[in-house]
Amino acid sequence: MTVLTEGNLRISVPSNVKARRFDDGNTHGLTHCMKAVDFILELKDRYLFIEIKDPEHPQANPKNRQAFIHEFIAGQIDEDLKYKYRDTFLYEWACEKADKPIYYLVLLAMSGLTEADLSAKTDDLKRKIPLLNPSSKIWKRRIVEDVIVFNLSTWNKHLKKFPIQRQK
């Protein structure tokens, strides 16, 4: 089993899944011009691009928490999430690694988010990342298979193979 850590959140990944931190500043070497998701998991039939936002991290600066909440409400977080996906996709595509369907999973570790909030945020993000081919149907491949936004509770409910726990 592999354990991926972001702040004090730990994701347990089964040993048959290739897991790597992508947003560490060294992996892709293009932090000056490209954004990156936190982790990439490679399963037999798909990739999972995982981005984690944790404004409730116990050591987070209260001003940063408030700024995050403001950006979240204003929809600015969606822009950041969009570019993290697109830049990571482009990087992986250029490396000829985007050869399976890709699912973009976003964890917003905010306890106050309801399932309705998460659904609305998922819909917002799907509009920003082209989930479907253009109406001309000219694309031969999708650039993302699905986009889903979770909180800790819904992640652990739906992604039992990759449980997340907060370290004390």
Helices and strands as residue ranges (DSSP letters): E 2-6, E 9-13, E 18-21, E 39-42, E 47-53, H 62-74, H 76-94, E 102-108, H 115-128, E 146-150, H 152-158, E 164-166
